[in-house]
C-alpha cells in the first residue's frame, strides 16, 4: 500500500527539477541548431528562386528589345514567345514550390521522430537516475523507528480495508491448509507489542484465527510484508520502489 510522506514529496520535486535541467541542456539547444539549419536552407532556396525569376525577366526584356524594331512583322511571334516564357516561369515556380513543400514535410517528419526518440530516452534516463537516487536516500533513512511507524500505518489500514480487499483477504485465509502459517517479514526486528498487534489485526481482518511466522528481511529496507496464502499485503519501501521501477519500465 503506497503511503505519501514529505520525504517522497520533496524527492519528487528534486527529480522534476533535474528532468527540466536535462531537457534544457540536451534537447532545447540541438533543436535550435536544427531550426537554424532549416532556415538557412529555405533562405538559399528562396534566393535561388528569386535569381531564376530575375533571369527570366531579364530574358524577356532582352527579347522585347530585339523585337521592338520588328513589331509589325513579328507581333504574332512576340505574343507566342511571351506566352511561352510565362508558362515556363509558372512551371518552374510551381516545381520549385512543390520541391520546397516536399522537403519541408520530410524534414518535419524526421524532426518529429528524432525529437520523440530523444525525449523518450531523456525521460527514461532521468527516471532511472531518479529511481537510483531515491533508493539510495531511502536506504540511508531506513531505521527500526521507521519500520515501527510503517507498521502503525499498516495496522491502521488493515482496520479500514475496503470491502473488495477484505473479501479477497477472507478468501485467501479460508484457502489456507491446516497448520499453514501467515508469513510476516519485517526489515527490522519487531517488538512483542508489534507482533501481537499484527497477529490480532490480521486475524480480525481475515475473519478467522491464524497462526503466524515472523522473520527479518533487511531487503525490505523499512516496513513489513505479510503473505496470507495467495494474498500479499505489503507496506515497505522495497515493494514501493519495485512498483516505481515497474511504472518507469512500463512508460
Secondary structure by P-SEA (a helix, b strand, c coil): cccccaaaaaaaaaaaaaaaaaaacccaaaaaaaaaaaaaaaaaaaaaaaaaaaaaaaaaaaaaaaacccccccaaaaaaaaaaaaaaaaaaaaaaaaaaaaaaaaaaaaaaaaaaaaaaaaaaaaaaaaaaaaaaaaaaaccaaaaaaaaaaaaaaaacccaaaaaaaaaaaaaccccccbbbbbcccccaaaaaaaaaaaaaaacbbbbbbbbbbcccccccccccccbbbbbcaaaaaaaaaaaaaac
